[in-house]
Amino acid sequence: MRKLALSDEILLQVDKPARYIGGEVNAVQKDKEKVEIRFAMCFPDVYEIGMSHLGIQILYDLFNRREDVWCERVYSPWPDLDRLLRERQIPLFALESQDPIREFDFLGITLQYEMCYTNVLQILDLSRIPLLAEERTWEDPIVIGGGPCAYNPEPLADFFDLFYIGEGETVYDDLLDLYKKCREERCSREEFLRRAAGIPGIYAPSLYEASYCGDGRLASFAPVKEGIPKKVAKQAAVNLGETSYPEKPVVPFIKVTQDRVVLEIQRGCIRGCRFCQAGMIYRPTRERELEKLKEYAWKMLKNTGHEEISLSSLSSSDYSDLSGIVNFLIDEFQDQKINISLPSLRIDAFSLDVMSKVQDVRKSSLTFAPEAGSQRMRNVINKGLTEEDILTGARQAFRGGWNKVKLYFMLGLPWETEEDRKEIARLADRIAREFYEIPKEERSGRCQITVSTSFFVPKPFTPFQWAGMFPAGDYLGFARTVNHEMKEMLNHKSIRYNWHEADVTLLEGALARGDRRLGKVILSAYQKGALFDAWTEFWDFDRWLAAFEETGLSLEFYTLRERDPQELLPWDFIDIGVTKDFLIREWEKAAKGETTRNCRAGCSGCGAAKYGGGVCYEGKN
Amino acid sequence: MKVRIKFSKLGSMKFIGHLDLMRYFQKAMRRAGIDVAFTEGLSPHMIMSFASPLGVGLTSEGEYMDLELGTLLSSQELTDALNRVGCEGILVTGAWQIPEGKANKAMTLVAAADYTLRFRRGYAPKGDWQSGISHFFASDSIRVWKKTKKSEKEVDIRPMIYRMSVQSGTVSLQLAAGSAANLKPELVMDAYLESIGEEPKPFAYEIHRCELYADLGQESRRRLVPLSELGKEMVREAEHG
């Protein structure tokens, strides 16, 4: 039997000990003496969240296919265990071998949201790896970050040896091979990092230097040595059919957030919403073939025993053969009592038909994400959804027996006016009217419309990356405007309105577009106890405000300021394929309320075509 | 067809709670391609029930689960199929066909359980703690405060202790189990330690469940039979030939 890193006494004291024991079905066990590279793959949040992430499953599977690599998993210990590990000086360990992380060659950390940054420091700290990359030696693993937040890695530059910009399927082999070679040749750690920086997509922050203007803006950003690339090019797996897919994902003992088989049907999005980072960084849109997807569905259900399967992608309705994959799942698996969970689809006759087949219409709710209340604002953000689409979809749904609708909007968008905010309430009311226009005897009870708003956070590599944010008080004022207008509506009794806190939004905004000076703020906030910032029960804005104060940096500088398109941005050294010229064009069109067609309707010349695949080449040979 | 399987829950599997173990078996059945029958209704689920939930922290080699199969399988086929897709620490050790009817469900039948209990390293009281056990077991009544959801009340646990002995530091216990009367081994041991003037400590015991029994006795005479013996081996025609 595997020996556990933690004693029974500790495991019996903490909540959900199964988070820490490993040994799940399909977890990969290898002989550590027979592998050359040990890779600890980390999602810096609690097990149930981390285990639900498809990207890690893909990399775990990919690495473990190599005989010379053993990839294991590690997640953030929950605060109850965190305290015990510190008290008893037990080092953080990987789930499979239960060996200390510090013994590993690599610690790979996926960065899915900014609010996990203090958890990154917790992982390093509990692993007894120096928090600052410059203090590490060959006694420590190479700490490498990836994922969407790596598209602006600068706030974390002090803590990482390397970042991987782009999709993991492409150059990880090269990096692992280089590591083996360098260790054989007894290279210094610095030499390894220097050579790694030569691999496309790999960014070694210690080999670059930033300088700042008197007013705090970035003045220059450049490699410190000859031979280090000035630009780091995003890696994309151009042909998804040639990449591997995890056919035997690990099956957790405890219920995790995503307790099901997940089929990624496509990567990228053709829509080009101007606020959306995923819609830009994952370009070009690439689909997986239907036949492959069918094969994966069969194998994964067989290998996991999950009783549910779901589809994953951005804007799933744009997958060319959506009816093919959905009908396949219904035809093949519904008899086996396997639940089919649909992603959020554009509401139309097709989606209503399939939804009525896989869920209980009376219990389930429909989701619309108009993102903005007025048509003018929807044009500004390039959300290709008209009021007519929404009302028609709602009408069809109400006639089909649904009476619950969820609506998602953003507040604090650039060029948004008071009138636009009020339109959120009015749109909700017009949807309710669609319901009450159905003759009484043909509808059931009343409708329930839930409106949620979040505050917009400008993200790097979007047309809105230059946008200014607002002080917390203004954000709450925006929400009050919506709330007040709601109460004026005829159908206000059928509408519920929720909004979020504003201070998390501001911190997220600062970290998203920050530069490497913010590393000091993150470190200071962590030392003041900030951890699990994404969890409302642990969130404490005062720690962060104190950290900004202590380091002399200004939260307002990073959030409130609208950037000039000429300004050098901290992430400009990364090349995502989509050009800055295109983003500027989109920013200018947004100001005029002009829309841009989606990739399938016609190319707008964003630059992603240089990857040589995906939607850019559909129908061309 | 009603089937009972017996399994062990060992090593780190002791940290898997009852509901998660149920989920584990539901997924294992699907991986093994076993045709478990489903309940009718809006949210169908596999017809499956455990004899007696095992607390987190305990290991066992005497766990039972009843299920309903749609297809005939031999005991060997069922056992092998589940072990092929299982994880380390969960081992199916037998399968039997059992009679239909609610009265034959393991959950209804279970009446007693065997346990062994040892002190974790470093937790045993100093000096001779073992020799008082036979005297403790011989007492007419053992009154302890038992916590329920609402209150605490004093109960006599002696009638629920069927056997208690010790050998080389391992305490063997046979205790009432099931819905009518259920006694936890740690409660007995705590009471014993208090009776000899030792203070019970949390996390002190390593407890292992060995077997679960039905009571086939008449009136007040107990006749305990392991749950496995109430079923019959499943054999398929082909296996004879």
Interface residues (C-beta under 8 A of the other chain):
Chain A: M1 R2 L4 D8 E9 L11 L12 Q13 P17 A18 I21 G22 G23 E24 V25 V251 F253 I254 K255 L301 K302 N303 T304 G305 H306 E307 K337 D360
Chain B: L10 G11 S12 M13 K14 F15 I16 G17 D20 R23 Y24 Q26 K27 A28 M29 R30 R31 G33 F38 L42 P44 V56 G57 V85 G86 C87 E88 G89 R120 F203 E206
